[in-house]
Amino acid sequence: KQNNPGETEFHQAVYEVYESVLPVIEKHEEYRVNRVFDRMVEPERVISFRVTWVDDNGIPQVNRGYRVQMNSAIGPFKGGLRFHPSVNQSILKFLGFEQIFKNALTSLPLGGGKGGSNFDPKGKSDGEVMRFCQNFMLELSKHIGHRIDIPAGDIGVGGREIGYMYGMYRKIENQFSGVLTGKGVKWGGSLIRPEATGYGLIYFSQYMLENINDSLEGKTCIVSGSGNVAQYAIEKITELGGKVVTASDSSGYIYDEAGIDAEKLEFIKDLKNERRGRIAEYADKYSSATYTATDRSLDYNPIWKHAADCAFPCATQNELNEHDANNLIQGNVKLVAEGANMPCTPEAINILRDNGVMYAPGKASNAGGVATSGLEMVQNYSGSHWTSEEVDRRLQVIMKNIHDSCLHAAQKYKANNDYMSGANIAGFIKVADSMIAQGLL
Ligand code: NDP
């Protein structure tokens, strides 16, 4: 805390991992002697830079860009770029730190990183977004490379933004390389990458339920968010026979008792990806739905008050607090799996686990996105292009392996079937051993 004053999100992420891995560090002298954890919390490099761009009125605008290169012991830095007004160094360090363990869990050779800007794409024209992305890449291109650091999308960075950034990188470097993932399928992208985080989350949850001889069939589910992760989580839950009754954005949420079926989901995709509108429009279109606007004076989020078997927070960090966890328990929730990064506060996680709710931490359950980015890199390196079925099959295998390695690590360190401890321990051991093998750097 003294070294990183004010970085509350980063402290939160570090404490969570530290608590889980403490028994491992105590048992294995080499981790303590080599000060592995102290080294892990210090990024290898933090780059912060000015991005100047011109808006549609010809007025210069200034934003701050970042890339946090957290750890490259097991592979090149890899992690998304977030464009959102809330972005700051603390948030990117927490995301980069989480990414180290998540990437290790995928079993692919990927280090951890994260980046982005406090630029807000909301309400900007395509031309403004393009000019911002080009100027952002003008600086970022000096620090990345297909064997050095391979960024991807995150909040506010989807196919459009990746396209503009990739075009600029290609122009600067004069080469076509897989330096960003999440590219369009016509120009080096992988099939199933857009679906991968949401699908992977639901595959992971299905494996958790199978482990107790249950399934998603017939389950009522709450999903928050309506962006990339939420959309494909809703799609896969519905395919597997579950019913999703909510979706949200930062302005509010909709509750649809009849369930969000395939046709309604297409409406959401068009609304959010093409028209860039607000989720409130869903309730105007479908009479089975009600809309509740966000009330920031409340100390809980009413979306989590609805009765449901499963809950999937897929919007942003700290969106589910202790009041929300208690409300979910009142509503008889059995499983909470994180699609977003760190959406549950530490207090909420404790309440869920103490009440016997199955809980999956994002670094395990949302790892399908980065895993499929890894598969996009493999296709780029080898000049090949796999079918949707092939990528989806590999995604399922990866999610099953992550699931099993979390359980295995948890059992080995007597954490019963606690997926959070298991994910932190399994990820930590892989990276810690690699750092020790490579000497004191
Ligand atoms: P998108 O930008 O596509 O969607 C984000 C969604 O969350 C939108 O509905 C947005 O609403 C909502 N949201 C954002 N901030 C807030 C807030 N402060 N309060 C309420 N709602 C909010 O992002 P993604 O779906 O890609 O990412 C969602 C989460 O998943 C993030 O935590 C991200 O880090 C994580 N993640 C994403 C991966 C990916 O592959 N995309 C991979 C792994 C994790 P609005 O439209 O109003 O902004």
Residues whose N, C-alpha, C, O or C-beta is under 5 A from the ligand:
A	BS01	NDP	G153 D154 I155 G156 T197 G225 S226 G227 N228 V229 A230 S248 D249 S250 S251 C314 A315 T316 Q317 G339 A340 N341 N366 G369
